[in-house]
Amino acid sequence: MSASYPRIRYDSVHEAGRSLLIRECVSLTFYLHRPHRDITQEVRRALEVYLQAVEPGALGLYVDEDGDGRDLDEHGWAVIQQRFQDPLGARVELMGATDERAGFEFVYEGQSVEHAQRGWVSRVTFYLPTEYLEAEGPGRVRRLVLELAEGLPFTSGQAGLSFLFPEALLGVTKPLHEDAFRYPGLDMPDSYIAMDIGHRVKGAYWLTFLGPRLLEDLGGVEGLRARLPSPGTTVQSMDGGRAVVSLGEGPEAGDIAEGRTLPAYRELARVLEPRLYTFPGCWDGFSREDMRRWERRFLD
């Protein structure tokens, strides 16, 4: 186990043997308050940037309409292109071929115009295994995240350590109850928040991206710099009236058992608190009280 990047792995046992069900990874997520038809080209370009950054063949499967993995061969890419071209909306999920929890994944949910008008936001997430972070270094990963962010008209976004698992599988979060509270720097993926996150931010992360409205609500770049004095914390302007807050050179998991409470993350969470998103439901294995405690893990 690395002090910075703990190894969290849970296997699934089935008739064919065992396979990796849950693991830790690096997650890069952007929320876009626009319908799919208005951001198709930007998301496709971001996927190309991601594919150029990872090893050849890192993505070898796509998820079909029944939720099954299919080979991402010539026919598979044709299916994906058709989905991107659908003006009504799109869901695209790509993953590694050697193991469906290998750590390389791409998930895009492009909302229809009707859903966008109701306040639902489109979401694009890129996953990298922690092994990639360790091999390439946090500087390379940070440059990749910033390159992805530059071309996406995000409302908010974040990058840092996270759990990775198939969200559609019932009960999958139950084994993570202890780990979620021990390692506060690991995020819990949750696609449902795209329905009501609006112009809010999910939390404090290694890299936290703020769109124009959020940035203005929080006092602008200079205001944030004055309120975030922790060593290693920077606030960087981006074009279009946006910004990214960086907490140190690389992401941290923290470890409550060893007293690593991530003070810079706590400082940022306090600044973001007026605009923090609160999930209305509960994950499997988490009570309502557990949910509030996890969401406020950097505040209480």
PLY file of the C-alpha trace (Angstrom):
ply
format ascii 1.0
element vertex 300
property float x
property float y
property float z
element edge 299
property int vertex1
property int vertex2
end_header
0.00 0.00 0.00
1.19 3.49 -0.89
0.78 6.17 1.79
-0.71 8.51 -0.82
-2.66 6.04 -2.92
-4.11 3.18 -0.89
-5.05 0.03 -2.77
-8.76 -0.69 -2.30
-9.87 -3.77 -4.24
-12.97 -5.95 -3.88
-13.56 -8.98 -6.07
-16.81 -10.41 -7.39
-17.17 -14.18 -7.25
-19.21 -15.83 -10.00
-19.47 -19.09 -11.95
-16.58 -18.19 -14.24
-14.29 -17.37 -11.30
-13.39 -14.01 -9.79
-13.18 -10.54 -11.27
-12.37 -7.13 -9.90
-15.57 -5.33 -8.89
-14.40 -2.28 -6.93
-11.10 -0.44 -7.04
-9.54 2.95 -6.36
-8.69 5.22 -9.29
-8.33 8.83 -10.43
-11.61 10.40 -11.53
-12.00 13.53 -13.68
-15.60 14.80 -13.92
-17.11 17.87 -15.56
-20.73 19.06 -15.35
-22.02 21.01 -18.34
-25.25 22.99 -18.09
-26.02 22.46 -21.78
-27.92 19.84 -23.80
-26.09 17.14 -25.73
-26.71 18.71 -29.14
-24.80 21.87 -28.09
-21.68 20.14 -26.72
-21.25 17.07 -28.94
-18.12 18.28 -30.68
-16.46 19.47 -27.47
-17.02 16.12 -25.76
-15.76 14.16 -28.77
-12.61 16.29 -28.85
-12.09 15.66 -25.12
-12.40 11.92 -25.69
-9.70 12.17 -28.40
-7.41 14.01 -25.97
-7.97 11.28 -23.38
-7.31 8.47 -25.90
-4.06 10.09 -26.98
-2.91 10.32 -23.35
-3.54 6.71 -22.32
-1.91 3.54 -23.60
-3.13 2.13 -26.94
-6.08 -0.19 -26.45
-6.77 1.08 -22.92
-10.45 1.22 -23.86
-11.54 -2.03 -25.46
-15.22 -2.41 -24.60
-18.39 -0.35 -24.91
-21.63 -0.89 -23.01
-24.59 -1.75 -25.21
-28.24 -0.86 -24.62
-28.70 -3.96 -22.43
-25.76 -3.04 -20.19
-23.45 -5.72 -21.61
-19.85 -5.16 -22.66
-19.14 -5.39 -26.41
-15.83 -5.26 -28.26
-14.82 -1.73 -29.17
-13.75 -2.77 -32.67
-14.57 -1.03 -35.94
-18.25 -1.86 -35.57
-18.19 -0.75 -31.94
-16.75 2.65 -32.79
-19.42 3.04 -35.48
-22.06 2.46 -32.79
-20.43 5.08 -30.57
-20.32 7.63 -33.38
-24.03 7.06 -34.02
-24.75 7.76 -30.36
-22.80 11.00 -30.47
-24.73 12.07 -33.57
-28.13 11.57 -31.95
-29.49 15.12 -31.45
-31.86 14.04 -28.68
-29.21 12.91 -26.19
-26.55 10.29 -25.67
-25.07 7.87 -23.17
-21.61 6.53 -23.95
-19.70 4.20 -21.63
-16.29 2.80 -22.61
-13.97 0.68 -20.50
-10.85 -1.49 -20.54
-11.07 -4.83 -22.34
-8.85 -6.94 -20.08
-10.94 -6.36 -16.97
-14.09 -4.26 -16.77
-12.72 -2.63 -13.63
-9.20 -2.12 -15.00
-9.27 1.57 -14.22
-9.52 3.15 -17.68
-13.09 4.30 -18.36
-15.03 7.05 -20.11
-18.66 7.89 -19.29
-20.74 10.57 -20.96
-24.36 11.47 -20.30
-25.59 14.09 -22.72
-28.99 15.46 -21.75
-31.88 16.08 -24.10
-33.07 19.65 -24.61
-36.17 18.85 -22.54
-34.12 17.57 -19.60
-31.68 20.47 -19.87
-34.59 22.90 -19.67
-35.66 21.14 -16.46
-32.23 21.78 -14.97
-30.50 18.47 -15.63
-26.85 18.87 -16.59
-24.74 16.82 -18.95
-21.81 14.97 -17.39
-18.54 13.59 -18.72
-16.16 11.51 -16.60
-12.72 10.12 -17.38
-11.14 7.46 -15.16
-7.47 6.58 -14.83
-5.99 3.78 -12.69
-3.81 4.87 -9.79
-1.00 2.93 -11.48
-1.14 5.49 -14.31
-0.86 8.33 -11.79
2.15 6.67 -10.14
3.88 5.90 -13.45
3.24 9.23 -15.20
3.32 11.44 -12.11
0.75 13.95 -10.84
2.19 16.72 -13.02
1.35 14.80 -16.20
-2.13 13.99 -14.92
-2.73 17.63 -13.96
-1.75 18.77 -17.47
-4.15 16.23 -18.96
-7.01 17.39 -16.73
-6.39 21.04 -17.63
-6.27 20.20 -21.34
-9.61 18.41 -21.04
-11.11 21.27 -19.04
-10.00 23.98 -21.48
-12.20 22.61 -24.24
-15.31 21.87 -22.16
-17.87 24.60 -21.23
-18.18 23.31 -17.68
-20.40 24.65 -14.93
-18.26 22.87 -12.33
-15.94 19.92 -12.16
-13.43 18.03 -10.10
-10.44 15.71 -10.30
-8.99 13.49 -7.60
-8.96 10.02 -6.13
-12.19 8.05 -6.26
-13.73 4.62 -5.93
-14.69 2.95 -9.21
-17.48 0.40 -9.49
-20.52 -0.44 -11.66
-23.13 1.97 -10.31
-26.05 -0.03 -11.69
-25.21 -3.04 -9.51
-27.41 -3.17 -6.41
-25.59 -3.21 -3.10
-22.18 -2.44 -4.61
-21.49 0.44 -2.17
-22.11 -1.61 1.00
-18.48 -2.86 1.34
-17.20 0.73 1.07
-18.77 2.10 4.25
-15.58 1.85 6.33
-13.22 2.89 3.52
-15.33 5.93 2.63
-14.95 7.36 6.12
-11.33 6.31 6.60
-10.06 7.91 3.35
-11.82 11.30 3.03
-9.94 12.17 -0.17
-11.61 9.34 -2.12
-14.78 10.40 -3.90
-17.87 8.24 -4.36
-19.11 8.31 -7.98
-22.79 9.13 -8.35
-24.30 9.78 -11.76
-27.69 10.77 -10.31
-26.47 14.16 -9.16
-26.54 15.36 -12.78
-30.30 15.70 -12.34
-30.10 18.46 -9.76
-26.54 19.71 -9.13
-27.29 22.85 -11.15
-24.81 25.66 -10.50
-23.30 24.02 -7.45
-20.12 22.10 -6.76
-19.91 18.53 -5.47
-17.14 19.13 -2.94
-13.47 19.92 -2.31
-11.02 18.00 -4.48
-7.39 18.00 -5.58
-8.56 20.06 -8.59
-11.89 21.87 -8.25
-13.23 23.64 -11.34
-15.56 26.62 -11.09
-17.64 27.97 -13.96
-18.36 31.69 -14.34
-21.47 31.79 -12.15
-19.92 29.76 -9.33
-16.71 31.76 -9.46
-18.60 35.04 -9.17
-20.74 33.72 -6.30
-17.58 32.74 -4.41
-15.87 36.11 -4.74
-13.82 35.70 -7.90
-10.20 34.61 -8.31
-8.70 37.25 -6.01
-11.34 36.68 -3.37
-10.64 32.95 -3.36
-6.89 33.49 -3.15
-7.36 35.64 -0.07
-9.51 32.97 1.60
-7.33 29.97 0.71
-3.91 30.66 2.30
-2.83 27.03 2.82
0.66 26.25 1.45
0.37 24.52 -1.91
-3.12 25.83 -2.68
-3.38 27.87 -5.87
-6.26 29.54 -7.72
-5.68 29.74 -11.47
-7.78 31.80 -13.88
-9.11 30.16 -17.02
-10.66 31.69 -20.10
-14.36 32.43 -20.14
-14.42 33.71 -16.56
-13.62 30.28 -15.09
-11.02 29.06 -12.59
-9.44 25.95 -11.08
-8.41 25.57 -7.43
-5.45 23.19 -6.94
-4.63 21.60 -3.59
-0.98 20.61 -3.76
1.06 18.83 -6.40
-1.01 15.65 -6.42
-4.21 14.13 -5.06
-4.31 12.80 -1.51
-6.48 10.10 0.05
-5.93 11.13 3.65
-6.30 8.55 6.41
-8.37 9.31 9.49
-6.89 6.27 11.26
-3.44 7.86 10.96
-4.52 11.45 11.62
-4.20 12.67 8.02
-7.32 14.83 7.86
-6.35 16.90 4.76
-6.48 20.45 6.20
-6.24 22.13 2.77
-9.32 20.20 1.64
-11.12 21.27 4.79
-10.20 24.90 4.18
-11.56 24.75 0.63
-14.74 22.97 1.74
-15.51 25.79 4.18
-15.16 28.35 1.39
-17.33 26.28 -0.96
-19.97 25.45 1.67
-22.62 27.96 0.49
-22.55 26.36 -2.98
-22.07 22.69 -2.01
-24.40 20.08 -3.45
-26.34 17.80 -1.06
-27.51 14.42 -2.35
-31.17 13.81 -1.40
-30.92 10.01 -1.23
-28.69 7.33 0.32
-26.24 4.79 -1.07
-26.67 1.10 -0.27
-25.20 0.43 3.16
-25.35 4.12 4.16
-28.05 5.59 6.36
-29.33 9.12 5.93
-27.10 10.16 8.82
-24.13 8.42 7.18
-24.74 10.37 3.96
-24.79 13.72 5.71
-21.68 12.79 7.72
-19.80 11.76 4.56
-20.83 14.88 2.65
-19.67 17.02 5.59
-16.48 15.03 6.24
-14.37 18.15 5.59
-16.68 20.50 7.50
-17.49 18.91 10.87
0 1
1 2
2 3
3 4
4 5
5 6
6 7
7 8
8 9
9 10
10 11
11 12
12 13
13 14
14 15
15 16
16 17
17 18
18 19
19 20
20 21
21 22
22 23
23 24
24 25
25 26
26 27
27 28
28 29
29 30
30 31
31 32
32 33
33 34
34 35
35 36
36 37
37 38
38 39
39 40
40 41
41 42
42 43
43 44
44 45
45 46
46 47
47 48
48 49
49 50
50 51
51 52
52 53
53 54
54 55
55 56
56 57
57 58
58 59
59 60
60 61
61 62
62 63
63 64
64 65
65 66
66 67
67 68
68 69
69 70
70 71
71 72
72 73
73 74
74 75
75 76
76 77
77 78
78 79
79 80
80 81
81 82
82 83
83 84
84 85
85 86
86 87
87 88
88 89
89 90
90 91
91 92
92 93
93 94
94 95
95 96
96 97
97 98
98 99
99 100
100 101
101 102
102 103
103 104
104 105
105 106
106 107
107 108
108 109
109 110
110 111
111 112
112 113
113 114
114 115
115 116
116 117
117 118
118 119
119 120
120 121
121 122
122 123
123 124
124 125
125 126
126 127
127 128
128 129
129 130
130 131
131 132
132 133
133 134
134 135
135 136
136 137
137 138
138 139
139 140
140 141
141 142
142 143
143 144
144 145
145 146
146 147
147 148
148 149
149 150
150 151
151 152
152 153
153 154
154 155
155 156
156 157
157 158
158 159
159 160
160 161
161 162
162 163
163 164
164 165
165 166
166 167
167 168
168 169
169 170
170 171
171 172
172 173
173 174
174 175
175 176
176 177
177 178
178 179
179 180
180 181
181 182
182 183
183 184
184 185
185 186
186 187
187 188
188 189
189 190
190 191
191 192
192 193
193 194
194 195
195 196
196 197
197 198
198 199
199 200
200 201
201 202
202 203
203 204
204 205
205 206
206 207
207 208
208 209
209 210
210 211
211 212
212 213
213 214
214 215
215 216
216 217
217 218
218 219
219 220
220 221
221 222
222 223
223 224
224 225
225 226
226 227
227 228
228 229
229 230
230 231
231 232
232 233
233 234
234 235
235 236
236 237
237 238
238 239
239 240
240 241
241 242
242 243
243 244
244 245
245 246
246 247
247 248
248 249
249 250
250 251
251 252
252 253
253 254
254 255
255 256
256 257
257 258
258 259
259 260
260 261
261 262
262 263
263 264
264 265
265 266
266 267
267 268
268 269
269 270
270 271
271 272
272 273
273 274
274 275
275 276
276 277
277 278
278 279
279 280
280 281
281 282
282 283
283 284
284 285
285 286
286 287
287 288
288 289
289 290
290 291
291 292
292 293
293 294
294 295
295 296
296 297
297 298
298 299
